[in-house]
Amino acid sequence: MAADAWVFHDRYKEYMGDNTIDMDGDTFEMRLYTSASNIATTSIGDATTATNEVSGNGYAADVLVTTWTRATSTVTWDSDDGAFTASGGSIISRYAAIIDTTTTPDEVVCHSLLDNSPADVTVTDGNTLTVQINASGINTLT
């Protein structure tokens, strides 16, 4: 199983530029969505309009620890991996999304297809799904 690259949503591009989204000051979380979700539509900005977030069986959005760093002419936005532990049943998801929870309303930054087959990803009771962030970060600008 291989996940796709992060796909950035339309409003994020503007909001990063005008500092509505503060890359090194805001709080971000990773959320999981089912195959019935509209989260893969890049015109979705307001996270309250994203449908079919996973629920139940121990699921909770994961708050990410993010960094925004510059090394010479390369700027990288990175974070720790997202982790979701199933409890009381399985968690079934198709997408992960990174959401800025400091903005009002919460703003969708980007999403990724978790299995590019595409197929649902199931984490069974007592196990953890780790969404590993690429070693080059979530977003790199050169």
N, CA, C and O atoms as CSV, one atom per row, in Angstrom:
chain,resi,resn,atom,element,x,y,z
A,1,MET,N,N,0.854,-1.169,0.000
A,1,MET,CA,C,0.000,0.000,0.000
A,1,MET,C,C,0.899,1.230,0.000
A,1,MET,O,O,1.811,1.354,0.817
A,2,ALA,N,N,0.624,2.121,-0.921
A,2,ALA,CA,C,1.358,3.390,-0.980
A,2,ALA,C,C,0.351,4.516,-1.040
A,2,ALA,O,O,-0.630,4.448,-1.780
A,3,ALA,N,N,0.596,5.544,-0.266
A,3,ALA,CA,C,-0.278,6.719,-0.273
A,3,ALA,C,C,0.167,7.678,-1.371
A,3,ALA,O,O,1.330,7.686,-1.775
A,4,ASP,N,N,-0.775,8.481,-1.841
A,4,ASP,CA,C,-0.455,9.517,-2.814
A,4,ASP,C,C,0.194,10.709,-2.113
A,4,ASP,O,O,0.157,10.820,-0.888
A,5,ALA,N,N,0.784,11.593,-2.907
A,5,ALA,CA,C,1.336,12.845,-2.387
A,5,ALA,C,C,0.194,13.718,-1.867
A,5,ALA,O,O,-0.964,13.511,-2.230
A,6,TRP,N,N,0.515,14.671,-1.036
A,6,TRP,CA,C,-0.476,15.620,-0.536
A,6,TRP,C,C,-0.939,16.509,-1.678
A,6,TRP,O,O,-0.126,16.999,-2.463
A,7,VAL,N,N,-2.239,16.715,-1.768
A,7,VAL,CA,C,-2.842,17.600,-2.766
A,7,VAL,C,C,-3.360,18.819,-2.011
A,7,VAL,O,O,-4.193,18.695,-1.113
A,8,PHE,N,N,-2.863,19.997,-2.382
A,8,PHE,CA,C,-3.208,21.220,-1.666
A,8,PHE,C,C,-4.487,21.828,-2.221
A,8,PHE,O,O,-4.702,21.867,-3.432
A,9,HIS,N,N,-5.338,22.304,-1.304
A,9,HIS,CA,C,-6.634,22.857,-1.683
A,9,HIS,C,C,-6.489,24.315,-2.116
A,9,HIS,O,O,-5.551,25.014,-1.732
A,10,ASP,N,N,-7.443,24.739,-2.921
A,10,ASP,CA,C,-7.368,26.029,-3.600
A,10,ASP,C,C,-7.180,27.213,-2.645
A,10,ASP,O,O,-6.284,28.033,-2.847
A,11,ARG,N,N,-8.007,27.305,-1.619
A,11,ARG,CA,C,-7.926,28.469,-0.724
A,11,ARG,C,C,-6.639,28.487,0.082
A,11,ARG,O,O,-6.155,29.556,0.455
A,12,TYR,N,N,-6.079,27.311,0.356
A,12,TYR,CA,C,-4.817,27.264,1.096
A,12,TYR,C,C,-3.745,28.086,0.385
A,12,TYR,O,O,-2.978,28.801,1.030
A,13,LYS,N,N,-3.693,27.984,-0.920
A,13,LYS,CA,C,-2.661,28.687,-1.686
A,13,LYS,C,C,-2.740,30.191,-1.446
A,13,LYS,O,O,-1.713,30.848,-1.278
A,14,GLU,N,N,-3.950,30.735,-1.430
A,14,GLU,CA,C,-4.137,32.157,-1.141
A,14,GLU,C,C,-3.865,32.445,0.331
A,14,GLU,O,O,-3.160,33.397,0.666
A,15,TYR,N,N,-4.431,31.617,1.207
A,15,TYR,CA,C,-4.340,31.875,2.645
A,15,TYR,C,C,-2.918,31.758,3.177
A,15,TYR,O,O,-2.562,32.441,4.138
A,16,MET,N,N,-2.099,30.903,2.569
A,16,MET,CA,C,-0.698,30.849,2.969
A,16,MET,C,C,-0.014,32.157,2.580
A,16,MET,O,O,0.787,32.698,3.342
A,17,GLY,N,N,-0.336,32.658,1.394
A,17,GLY,CA,C,0.280,33.883,0.911
A,17,GLY,C,C,-0.119,35.123,1.681
A,17,GLY,O,O,0.710,36.009,1.889
A,18,ASP,N,N,-1.379,35.211,2.114
A,18,ASP,CA,C,-1.808,36.425,2.815
A,18,ASP,C,C,-1.783,36.265,4.337
A,18,ASP,O,O,-2.244,37.144,5.066
A,19,ASN,N,N,-1.240,35.136,4.813
A,19,ASN,CA,C,-1.051,34.849,6.235
A,19,ASN,C,C,-2.352,34.620,7.006
A,19,ASN,O,O,-2.362,34.696,8.235
A,20,THR,N,N,-3.453,34.340,6.294
A,20,THR,CA,C,-4.653,33.867,6.982
A,20,THR,C,C,-4.310,32.558,7.684
A,20,THR,O,O,-4.731,32.307,8.813
A,21,ILE,N,N,-3.526,31.723,6.979
A,21,ILE,CA,C,-2.969,30.520,7.581
A,21,ILE,C,C,-1.512,30.825,7.904
A,21,ILE,O,O,-0.707,31.099,7.014
A,22,ASP,N,N,-1.191,30.773,9.186
A,22,ASP,CA,C,0.166,31.056,9.666
A,22,ASP,C,C,0.882,29.716,9.835
A,22,ASP,O,O,0.645,28.980,10.793
A,23,MET,N,N,1.753,29.423,8.889
A,23,MET,CA,C,2.374,28.094,8.834
A,23,MET,C,C,3.188,27.741,10.070
A,23,MET,O,O,3.296,26.562,10.408
A,24,ASP,N,N,3.757,28.716,10.748
A,24,ASP,CA,C,4.544,28.380,11.939
A,24,ASP,C,C,3.881,28.835,13.236
A,24,ASP,O,O,4.491,28.765,14.302
A,25,GLY,N,N,2.647,29.296,13.150
A,25,GLY,CA,C,1.972,29.736,14.369
A,25,GLY,C,C,0.637,29.069,14.627
A,25,GLY,O,O,0.185,29.014,15.770
A,26,ASP,N,N,-0.007,28.559,13.576
A,26,ASP,CA,C,-1.325,27.943,13.726
A,26,ASP,C,C,-1.214,26.497,14.200
A,26,ASP,O,O,-0.138,25.901,14.189
A,27,THR,N,N,-2.349,25.954,14.615
A,27,THR,CA,C,-2.446,24.559,15.029
A,27,THR,C,C,-3.083,23.760,13.900
A,27,THR,O,O,-4.091,24.170,13.325
A,28,PHE,N,N,-2.481,22.617,13.592
A,28,PHE,CA,C,-2.952,21.757,12.517
A,28,PHE,C,C,-3.241,20.372,13.076
A,28,PHE,O,O,-2.588,19.912,14.012
A,29,GLU,N,N,-4.237,19.718,12.482
A,29,GLU,CA,C,-4.516,18.344,12.859
A,29,GLU,C,C,-4.769,17.523,11.614
A,29,GLU,O,O,-5.142,18.046,10.564
A,30,MET,N,N,-4.557,16.214,11.754
A,30,MET,CA,C,-4.849,15.288,10.676
A,30,MET,C,C,-6.172,14.608,10.997
A,30,MET,O,O,-6.407,14.158,12.119
A,31,ARG,N,N,-7.027,14.545,9.985
A,31,ARG,CA,C,-8.314,13.875,10.115
A,31,ARG,C,C,-8.422,12.805,9.030
A,31,ARG,O,O,-7.800,12.910,7.973
A,32,LEU,N,N,-9.212,11.785,9.306
A,32,LEU,CA,C,-9.458,10.712,8.346
A,32,LEU,C,C,-10.873,10.825,7.793
A,32,LEU,O,O,-11.800,11.236,8.491
A,33,TYR,N,N,-11.021,10.450,6.521
A,33,TYR,CA,C,-12.310,10.521,5.838
A,33,TYR,C,C,-12.572,9.212,5.094
A,33,TYR,O,O,-11.640,8.522,4.681
A,34,THR,N,N,-13.844,8.883,4.931
A,34,THR,CA,C,-14.245,7.646,4.262
A,34,THR,C,C,-14.219,7.818,2.743
A,34,THR,O,O,-13.991,8.914,2.232
A,35,SER,N,N,-14.456,6.717,2.036
A,35,SER,CA,C,-14.493,6.744,0.573
A,35,SER,C,C,-15.669,7.565,0.049
A,35,SER,O,O,-15.648,7.993,-1.105
A,36,ALA,N,N,-16.695,7.793,0.872
A,36,ALA,CA,C,-17.865,8.581,0.456
A,36,ALA,C,C,-17.658,10.082,0.631
A,36,ALA,O,O,-18.555,10.867,0.323
A,37,SER,N,N,-16.497,10.488,1.117
A,37,SER,CA,C,-16.228,11.898,1.410
A,37,SER,C,C,-15.982,12.711,0.140
A,37,SER,O,O,-15.604,12.176,-0.902
A,38,ASN,N,N,-16.206,14.004,0.258
A,38,ASN,CA,C,-15.888,14.951,-0.806
A,38,ASN,C,C,-14.539,15.645,-0.561
A,38,ASN,O,O,-14.218,16.613,-1.250
A,39,ILE,N,N,-13.754,15.173,0.397
A,39,ILE,CA,C,-12.509,15.835,0.798
A,39,ILE,C,C,-11.507,15.939,-0.350
A,39,ILE,O,O,-10.646,16.818,-0.326
A,40,ALA,N,N,-11.597,15.074,-1.343
A,40,ALA,CA,C,-10.661,15.116,-2.471
A,40,ALA,C,C,-10.990,16.209,-3.477
A,40,ALA,O,O,-10.272,16.381,-4.462
A,41,THR,N,N,-12.059,16.942,-3.242
A,41,THR,CA,C,-12.423,18.073,-4.092
A,41,THR,C,C,-11.646,19.287,-3.612
A,41,THR,O,O,-11.894,19.789,-2.516
A,42,THR,N,N,-10.707,19.764,-4.425
A,42,THR,CA,C,-9.797,20.812,-3.952
A,42,THR,C,C,-10.469,22.161,-3.742
A,42,THR,O,O,-9.872,23.057,-3.146
A,43,SER,N,N,-11.693,22.322,-4.215
A,43,SER,CA,C,-12.402,23.572,-3.940
A,43,SER,C,C,-12.987,23.590,-2.531
A,43,SER,O,O,-13.475,24.626,-2.079
A,44,ILE,N,N,-12.946,22.454,-1.830
A,44,ILE,CA,C,-13.386,22.417,-0.430
A,44,ILE,C,C,-12.343,23.175,0.391
A,44,ILE,O,O,-11.169,22.806,0.407
A,45,GLY,N,N,-12.774,24.224,1.066
A,45,GLY,CA,C,-11.880,24.996,1.919
A,45,GLY,C,C,-12.311,24.891,3.368
A,45,GLY,O,O,-11.538,24.473,4.231
A,46,ASP,N,N,-13.544,25.273,3.626
A,46,ASP,CA,C,-14.131,25.228,4.957
A,46,ASP,C,C,-14.312,23.758,5.357
A,46,ASP,O,O,-15.084,23.032,4.731
A,47,ALA,N,N,-13.602,23.329,6.392
A,47,ALA,CA,C,-13.635,21.917,6.783
A,47,ALA,C,C,-15.020,21.451,7.215
A,47,ALA,O,O,-15.293,20.251,7.200
A,48,THR,N,N,-15.898,22.370,7.599
A,48,THR,CA,C,-17.250,21.949,7.982
A,48,THR,C,C,-18.056,21.491,6.772
A,48,THR,O,O,-19.100,20.859,6.938
A,49,THR,N,N,-17.593,21.797,5.552
A,49,THR,CA,C,-18.297,21.338,4.350
A,49,THR,C,C,-17.728,20.020,3.831
A,49,THR,O,O,-18.262,19.447,2.881
A,50,ALA,N,N,-16.654,19.536,4.446
A,50,ALA,CA,C,-16.102,18.230,4.087
A,50,ALA,C,C,-16.989,17.156,4.708
A,50,ALA,O,O,-17.285,17.198,5.902
A,51,THR,N,N,-17.402,16.211,3.902
A,51,THR,CA,C,-18.352,15.196,4.360
A,51,THR,C,C,-17.646,13.906,4.774
A,51,THR,O,O,-16.526,13.619,4.350
A,52,ASN,N,N,-18.327,13.153,5.600
A,52,ASN,CA,C,-17.961,11.776,5.956
A,52,ASN,C,C,-16.591,11.633,6.615
A,52,ASN,O,O,-15.774,10.809,6.207
A,53,GLU,N,N,-16.357,12.450,7.642
A,53,GLU,CA,C,-15.174,12.206,8.466
A,53,GLU,C,C,-15.423,10.903,9.220
A,53,GLU,O,O,-16.549,10.618,9.628
A,54,VAL,N,N,-14.377,10.127,9.400
A,54,VAL,CA,C,-14.475,8.881,10.151
A,54,VAL,C,C,-14.987,9.193,11.561
A,54,VAL,O,O,-14.713,10.264,12.103
A,55,SER,N,N,-15.726,8.260,12.146
A,55,SER,CA,C,-16.183,8.436,13.532
A,55,SER,C,C,-16.266,7.070,14.200
A,55,SER,O,O,-16.365,6.038,13.536
A,56,GLY,N,N,-16.224,7.089,15.518
A,56,GLY,CA,C,-16.384,5.868,16.293
A,56,GLY,C,C,-15.131,5.014,16.379
A,56,GLY,O,O,-14.128,5.279,15.715
A,57,ASN,N,N,-15.209,3.986,17.210
A,57,ASN,CA,C,-14.161,2.981,17.378
A,57,ASN,C,C,-12.807,3.582,17.755
A,57,ASN,O,O,-11.758,3.145,17.281
A,58,GLY,N,N,-12.861,4.605,18.627
A,58,GLY,CA,C,-11.637,5.210,19.155
A,58,GLY,C,C,-11.058,6.310,18.293
A,58,GLY,O,O,-10.060,6.927,18.665
A,59,TYR,N,N,-11.674,6.568,17.133
A,59,TYR,CA,C,-11.120,7.590,16.238
A,59,TYR,C,C,-11.183,8.971,16.869
A,59,TYR,O,O,-12.202,9.369,17.432
A,60,ALA,N,N,-10.090,9.682,16.765
A,60,ALA,CA,C,-10.020,11.104,17.126
A,60,ALA,C,C,-8.996,11.739,16.206
A,60,ALA,O,O,-7.963,11.138,15.912
A,61,ALA,N,N,-9.275,12.948,15.753
A,61,ALA,CA,C,-8.306,13.673,14.936
A,61,ALA,C,C,-7.001,13.789,15.720
A,61,ALA,O,O,-7.013,13.872,16.948
A,62,ASP,N,N,-5.877,13.794,15.003
A,62,ASP,CA,C,-4.565,13.836,15.646
A,62,ASP,C,C,-3.944,15.221,15.464
A,62,ASP,O,O,-3.724,15.663,14.337
A,63,VAL,N,N,-3.665,15.897,16.564
A,63,VAL,CA,C,-3.001,17.201,16.506
A,63,VAL,C,C,-1.552,16.979,16.101
A,63,VAL,O,O,-0.848,16.163,16.695
A,64,LEU,N,N,-1.112,17.718,15.081
A,64,LEU,CA,C,0.239,17.563,14.554
A,64,LEU,C,C,1.181,18.603,15.143
A,64,LEU,O,O,0.782,19.732,15.427
A,65,VAL,N,N,2.421,18.211,15.318
A,65,VAL,CA,C,3.478,19.154,15.684
A,65,VAL,C,C,4.173,19.518,14.373
A,65,VAL,O,O,4.868,18.690,13.784
A,66,THR,N,N,3.982,20.764,13.917
A,66,THR,CA,C,4.499,21.165,12.613
A,66,THR,C,C,5.697,22.101,12.757
A,66,THR,O,O,5.863,22.785,13.767
A,67,THR,N,N,6.525,22.105,11.709
A,67,THR,CA,C,7.657,23.032,11.643
A,67,THR,C,C,7.692,23.665,10.260
A,67,THR,O,O,7.268,23.059,9.277
A,68,TRP,N,N,8.194,24.872,10.196
A,68,TRP,CA,C,8.336,25.626,8.960
A,68,TRP,C,C,9.763,26.150,8.990
A,68,TRP,O,O,10.076,27.074,9.741
A,69,THR,N,N,10.630,25.558,8.169
A,69,THR,CA,C,12.056,25.884,8.260
A,69,THR,C,C,12.640,26.251,6.895
A,69,THR,O,O,12.117,25.867,5.849
A,70,ARG,N,N,13.734,27.001,6.939
A,70,ARG,CA,C,14.444,27.371,5.721
A,70,ARG,C,C,15.876,26.894,5.830
A,70,ARG,O,O,16.535,27.097,6.849
A,71,ALA,N,N,16.354,26.256,4.770
A,71,ALA,CA,C,17.752,25.846,4.653
A,71,ALA,C,C,18.228,26.349,3.292
A,71,ALA,O,O,17.817,25.826,2.256
A,72,THR,N,N,19.075,27.341,3.292
A,72,THR,CA,C,19.542,28.008,2.080
A,72,THR,C,C,18.334,28.534,1.306
A,72,THR,O,O,17.644,29.427,1.798
A,73,SER,N,N,18.058,28.011,0.119
A,73,SER,CA,C,16.934,28.511,-0.687
A,73,SER,C,C,15.716,27.593,-0.660
A,73,SER,O,O,14.799,27.769,-1.463
A,74,THR,N,N,15.688,26.628,0.237
A,74,THR,CA,C,14.571,25.683,0.332
A,74,THR,C,C,13.822,25.886,1.640
A,74,THR,O,O,14.415,25.908,2.718
A,75,VAL,N,N,12.507,26.035,1.521
A,75,VAL,CA,C,11.651,26.179,2.707
A,75,VAL,C,C,10.770,24.942,2.789
A,75,VAL,O,O,10.163,24.536,1.798
A,76,THR,N,N,10.704,24.344,3.977
A,76,THR,CA,C,9.983,23.084,4.153
A,76,THR,C,C,8.968,23.198,5.281
A,76,THR,O,O,9.273,23.691,6.367
A,77,TRP,N,N,7.744,22.726,5.000
A,77,TRP,CA,C,6.717,22.572,6.032
A,77,TRP,C,C,6.643,21.096,6.337
A,77,TRP,O,O,6.411,20.287,5.438
A,78,ASP,N,N,6.834,20.733,7.585
A,78,ASP,CA,C,6.931,19.342,7.990
A,78,ASP,C,C,6.104,19.120,9.249
A,78,ASP,O,O,5.682,20.075,9.902
A,79,SER,N,N,5.882,17.881,9.579
A,79,SER,CA,C,5.194,17.550,10.831
A,79,SER,C,C,5.554,16.141,11.257
A,79,SER,O,O,6.174,15.379,10.515
A,80,ASP,N,N,5.143,15.819,12.482
A,80,ASP,CA,C,5.244,14.448,12.939
A,80,ASP,C,C,4.206,13.618,12.180
A,80,ASP,O,O,3.331,14.175,11.517
A,81,ASP,N,N,4.299,12.312,12.274
A,81,ASP,CA,C,3.348,11.430,11.609
A,81,ASP,C,C,2.001,11.474,12.325
A,81,ASP,O,O,1.938,11.691,13.535
A,82,GLY,N,N,0.927,11.265,11.565
A,82,GLY,CA,C,-0.396,11.138,12.168
A,82,GLY,C,C,-0.588,9.711,12.661
A,82,GLY,O,O,-0.116,8.770,12.023
A,83,ALA,N,N,-1.268,9.537,13.780
A,83,ALA,CA,C,-1.480,8.197,14.333
A,83,ALA,C,C,-2.918,8.068,14.836
A,83,ALA,O,O,-3.444,8.961,15.499
A,84,PHE,N,N,-3.536,6.939,14.506
A,84,PHE,CA,C,-4.939,6.687,14.844
A,84,PHE,C,C,-5.066,5.253,15.333
A,84,PHE,O,O,-4.762,4.316,14.596
A,85,THR,N,N,-5.514,5.076,16.575
A,85,THR,CA,C,-5.628,3.750,17.163
A,85,THR,C,C,-7.100,3.347,17.266
A,85,THR,O,O,-7.920,4.072,17.830
A,86,ALA,N,N,-7.413,2.183,16.715
A,86,ALA,CA,C,-8.778,1.658,16.764
A,86,ALA,C,C,-9.037,1.043,18.139
A,86,ALA,O,O,-8.183,0.364,18.708
A,87,SER,N,N,-10.232,1.300,18.651
A,87,SER,CA,C,-10.624,0.759,19.948
A,87,SER,C,C,-12.117,0.441,19.909
A,87,SER,O,O,-12.936,1.326,19.663
A,88,GLY,N,N,-12.461,-0.798,20.147
A,88,GLY,CA,C,-13.866,-1.191,20.137
A,88,GLY,C,C,-14.377,-1.548,18.751
A,88,GLY,O,O,-15.583,-1.711,18.566
A,89,GLY,N,N,-13.500,-1.671,17.790
A,89,GLY,CA,C,-13.877,-2.005,16.416
A,89,GLY,C,C,-12.857,-1.421,15.457
A,89,GLY,O,O,-11.868,-0.824,15.881
A,90,SER,N,N,-13.094,-1.589,14.184
A,90,SER,CA,C,-12.154,-1.126,13.166
A,90,SER,C,C,-12.421,0.318,12.759
A,90,SER,O,O,-13.553,0.798,12.826
A,91,ILE,N,N,-11.365,0.998,12.338
A,91,ILE,CA,C,-11.463,2.313,11.707
A,91,ILE,C,C,-11.182,2.088,10.222
A,91,ILE,O,O,-10.141,1.547,9.848
A,92,ILE,N,N,-12.127,2.511,9.386
A,92,ILE,CA,C,-11.982,2.341,7.938
A,92,ILE,C,C,-11.943,3.721,7.301
A,92,ILE,O,O,-12.844,4.534,7.508
A,93,SER,N,N,-10.889,3.985,6.520
A,93,SER,CA,C,-10.747,5.299,5.901
A,93,SER,C,C,-10.173,5.172,4.503
A,93,SER,O,O,-9.618,4.136,4.138
A,94,ARG,N,N,-10.312,6.230,3.730
A,94,ARG,CA,C,-9.750,6.283,2.382
A,94,ARG,C,C,-8.795,7.467,2.239
A,94,ARG,O,O,-7.834,7.400,1.473
A,95,TYR,N,N,-9.057,8.556,2.979
A,95,TYR,CA,C,-8.272,9.783,2.856
A,95,TYR,C,C,-7.795,10.278,4.213
A,95,TYR,O,O,-8.442,10.051,5.235
A,96,ALA,N,N,-6.655,10.957,4.205
A,96,ALA,CA,C,-6.207,11.750,5.338
A,96,ALA,C,C,-6.204,13.198,4.872
A,96,ALA,O,O,-5.923,13.476,3.706
A,97,ALA,N,N,-6.511,14.107,5.760
A,97,ALA,CA,C,-6.479,15.531,5.430
A,97,ALA,C,C,-5.814,16.282,6.564
A,97,ALA,O,O,-5.932,15.904,7.729
A,98,ILE,N,N,-5.117,17.345,6.215
A,98,ILE,CA,C,-4.522,18.233,7.213
A,98,ILE,C,C,-5.378,19.491,7.255
A,98,ILE,O,O,-5.642,20.123,6.231
A,99,ILE,N,N,-5.801,19.837,8.461
A,99,ILE,CA,C,-6.750,20.912,8.694
A,99,ILE,C,C,-6.111,21.943,9.626
A,99,ILE,O,O,-5.497,21.584,10.631
A,100,ASP,N,N,-6.260,23.229,9.284
A,100,ASP,CA,C,-5.828,24.312,10.175
A,100,ASP,C,C,-6.989,24.588,11.123
A,100,ASP,O,O,-8.051,25.033,10.689
A,101,THR,N,N,-6.793,24.327,12.417
A,101,THR,CA,C,-7.872,24.508,13.389
A,101,THR,C,C,-7.816,25.857,14.077
A,101,THR,O,O,-8.631,26.132,14.958
A,102,THR,N,N,-6.868,26.707,13.693
A,102,THR,CA,C,-6.781,28.049,14.265
A,102,THR,C,C,-7.689,29.013,13.510
A,102,THR,O,O,-8.216,29.961,14.092
A,103,THR,N,N,-7.871,28.769,12.218
A,103,THR,CA,C,-8.729,29.631,11.410
A,103,THR,C,C,-10.186,29.411,11.797
A,103,THR,O,O,-10.540,28.380,12.369
A,104,THR,N,N,-11.030,30.396,11.476
A,104,THR,CA,C,-12.465,30.258,11.720
A,104,THR,C,C,-13.171,30.487,10.405
A,104,THR,O,O,-13.141,31.609,9.900
A,105,PRO,N,N,-13.806,29.488,9.824
A,105,PRO,CA,C,-13.881,28.109,10.312
A,105,PRO,C,C,-12.568,27.366,10.050
A,105,PRO,O,O,-11.663,27.897,9.406
A,106,ASP,N,N,-12.475,26.128,10.556
A,106,ASP,CA,C,-11.308,25.294,10.276
A,106,ASP,C,C,-11.120,25.213,8.762
A,106,ASP,O,O,-12.092,25.095,8.016
A,107,GLU,N,N,-9.872,25.277,8.318
A,107,GLU,CA,C,-9.582,25.325,6.882
A,107,GLU,C,C,-8.841,24.068,6.440
A,107,GLU,O,O,-7.870,23.657,7.075
A,108,VAL,N,N,-9.309,23.452,5.335
A,108,VAL,CA,C,-8.628,22.306,4.756
A,108,VAL,C,C,-7.380,22.802,4.045
A,108,VAL,O,O,-7.457,23.671,3.176
A,109,VAL,N,N,-6.229,22.250,4.415
A,109,VAL,CA,C,-4.968,22.600,3.770
A,109,VAL,C,C,-4.715,21.651,2.611
A,109,VAL,O,O,-4.482,22.091,1.486
A,110,CYS,N,N,-4.760,20.343,2.881
A,110,CYS,CA,C,-4.450,19.359,1.850
A,110,CYS,C,C,-5.043,18.011,2.234
A,110,CYS,O,O,-5.480,17.800,3.365
A,111,HIS,N,N,-5.044,17.109,1.265
A,111,HIS,CA,C,-5.515,15.745,1.512
A,111,HIS,C,C,-4.609,14.768,0.782
A,111,HIS,O,O,-3.868,15.150,-0.124
A,112,SER,N,N,-4.674,13.507,1.183
A,112,SER,CA,C,-3.936,12.440,0.527
A,112,SER,C,C,-4.808,11.189,0.478
A,112,SER,O,O,-5.500,10.859,1.441
A,113,LEU,N,N,-4.763,10.507,-0.649
A,113,LEU,CA,C,-5.388,9.201,-0.793
A,113,LEU,C,C,-4.479,8.204,-0.080
A,113,LEU,O,O,-3.304,8.090,-0.426
A,114,LEU,N,N,-5.004,7.480,0.910
A,114,LEU,CA,C,-4.165,6.630,1.747
A,114,LEU,C,C,-3.645,5.383,1.045
A,114,LEU,O,O,-2.566,4.892,1.377
A,115,ASP,N,N,-4.391,4.870,0.083
A,115,ASP,CA,C,-3.953,3.702,-0.686
A,115,ASP,C,C,-4.274,4.002,-2.137
A,115,ASP,O,O,-5.444,4.064,-2.514
A,116,ASN,N,N,-3.241,4.189,-2.960
A,116,ASN,CA,C,-3.484,4.644,-4.321
A,116,ASN,C,C,-3.976,3.554,-5.272
A,116,ASN,O,O,-3.889,3.720,-6.488
A,117,SER,N,N,-4.493,2.441,-4.739
A,117,SER,CA,C,-5.088,1.398,-5.590
A,117,SER,C,C,-6.298,1.893,-6.390
A,117,SER,O,O,-6.369,1.495,-7.553
A,118,PRO,N,N,-7.244,2.693,-5.939
A,118,PRO,CA,C,-7.506,3.098,-4.561
A,118,PRO,C,C,-8.315,2.037,-3.813
A,118,PRO,O,O,-9.105,1.295,-4.398
A,119,ALA,N,N,-8.091,1.994,-2.521
A,119,ALA,CA,C,-8.822,1.066,-1.665
A,119,ALA,C,C,-8.939,1.662,-0.272
A,119,ALA,O,O,-8.153,2.526,0.116
A,120,ASP,N,N,-9.931,1.188,0.477
A,120,ASP,CA,C,-10.055,1.610,1.871
A,120,ASP,C,C,-8.900,1.032,2.669
A,120,ASP,O,O,-8.368,-0.029,2.344
A,121,VAL,N,N,-8.527,1.740,3.707
A,121,VAL,CA,C,-7.511,1.278,4.652
A,121,VAL,C,C,-8.237,0.965,5.954
A,121,VAL,O,O,-8.965,1.802,6.489
A,122,THR,N,N,-8.030,-0.246,6.456
A,122,THR,CA,C,-8.696,-0.677,7.680
A,122,THR,C,C,-7.663,-0.917,8.761
A,122,THR,O,O,-6.698,-1.653,8.559
A,123,VAL,N,N,-7.870,-0.291,9.913
A,123,VAL,CA,C,-7.052,-0.585,11.091
A,123,VAL,C,C,-7.981,-1.280,12.081
A,123,VAL,O,O,-9.010,-0.730,12.475
A,124,THR,N,N,-7.611,-2.483,12.473
A,124,THR,CA,C,-8.472,-3.302,13.313
A,124,THR,C,C,-8.305,-2.953,14.785
A,124,THR,O,O,-7.318,-2.341,15.193
A,125,ASP,N,N,-9.285,-3.354,15.560
A,125,ASP,CA,C,-9.342,-3.072,16.992
A,125,ASP,C,C,-7.994,-3.340,17.669
A,125,ASP,O,O,-7.430,-4.427,17.540
A,126,GLY,N,N,-7.487,-2.336,18.389
A,126,GLY,CA,C,-6.240,-2.464,19.131
A,126,GLY,C,C,-4.997,-2.124,18.326
A,126,GLY,O,O,-3.902,-2.075,18.887
A,127,ASN,N,N,-5.136,-1.888,17.027
A,127,ASN,CA,C,-3.995,-1.550,16.184
A,127,ASN,C,C,-3.991,-0.069,15.823
A,127,ASN,O,O,-4.996,0.623,15.982
A,128,THR,N,N,-2.849,0.405,15.337
A,128,THR,CA,C,-2.678,1.819,15.025
A,128,THR,C,C,-2.340,2.010,13.556
A,128,THR,O,O,-1.476,1.323,13.010
A,129,LEU,N,N,-3.030,2.952,12.922
A,129,LEU,CA,C,-2.697,3.407,11.577
A,129,LEU,C,C,-1.776,4.611,11.739
A,129,LEU,O,O,-2.145,5.601,12.371
A,130,THR,N,N,-0.590,4.525,11.172
A,130,THR,CA,C,0.341,5.657,11.180
A,130,THR,C,C,0.431,6.200,9.764
A,130,THR,O,O,0.775,5.468,8.836
A,131,VAL,N,N,0.125,7.472,9.597
A,131,VAL,CA,C,0.253,8.139,8.310
A,131,VAL,C,C,1.612,8.820,8.340
A,131,VAL,O,O,1.783,9.883,8.937
A,132,GLN,N,N,2.574,8.183,7.683
A,132,GLN,CA,C,3.959,8.639,7.741
A,132,GLN,C,C,4.182,9.790,6.765
A,132,GLN,O,O,3.907,9.675,5.571
A,133,ILE,N,N,4.682,10.891,7.292
A,133,ILE,CA,C,5.002,12.060,6.478
A,133,ILE,C,C,6.327,11.797,5.757
A,133,ILE,O,O,7.275,11.285,6.352
A,134,ASN,N,N,6.381,12.149,4.481
A,134,ASN,CA,C,7.580,11.973,3.676
A,134,ASN,C,C,8.784,12.640,4.340
A,134,ASN,O,O,8.640,13.676,4.990
A,135,ALA,N,N,9.956,12.055,4.181
A,135,ALA,CA,C,11.178,12.612,4.775
A,135,ALA,C,C,11.462,14.030,4.287
A,135,ALA,O,O,12.165,14.785,4.960
A,136,SER,N,N,10.927,14.399,3.129
A,136,SER,CA,C,11.104,15.757,2.587
A,136,SER,C,C,10.039,16.717,3.096
A,136,SER,O,O,10.018,17.877,2.685
A,137,GLY,N,N,9.152,16.265,3.982
A,137,GLY,CA,C,8.125,17.126,4.549
A,137,GLY,C,C,6.807,17.047,3.795
A,137,GLY,O,O,6.660,16.282,2.842
A,138,ILE,N,N,5.860,17.847,4.237
A,138,ILE,CA,C,4.553,17.910,3.602
A,138,ILE,C,C,4.620,18.762,2.341
A,138,ILE,O,O,4.031,18.432,1.312
A,139,ASN,N,N,5.348,19.860,2.447
A,139,ASN,CA,C,5.428,20.819,1.343
A,139,ASN,C,C,6.834,21.417,1.338
A,139,ASN,O,O,7.351,21.820,2.380
A,140,THR,N,N,7.444,21.468,0.156
A,140,THR,CA,C,8.774,22.052,0.014
A,140,THR,C,C,8.735,23.100,-1.085
A,140,THR,O,O,8.270,22.830,-2.192
A,141,LEU,N,N,9.218,24.283,-0.782
A,141,LEU,CA,C,9.310,25.367,-1.774
A,141,LEU,C,C,10.775,25.660,-2.026
A,141,LEU,O,O,11.559,25.833,-1.093
A,142,THR,N,N,11.134,25.714,-3.307
A,142,THR,CA,C,12.521,26.014,-3.637
A,142,THR,C,C,12.622,27.239,-4.515
A,142,THR,O,O,13.723,27.639,-4.892
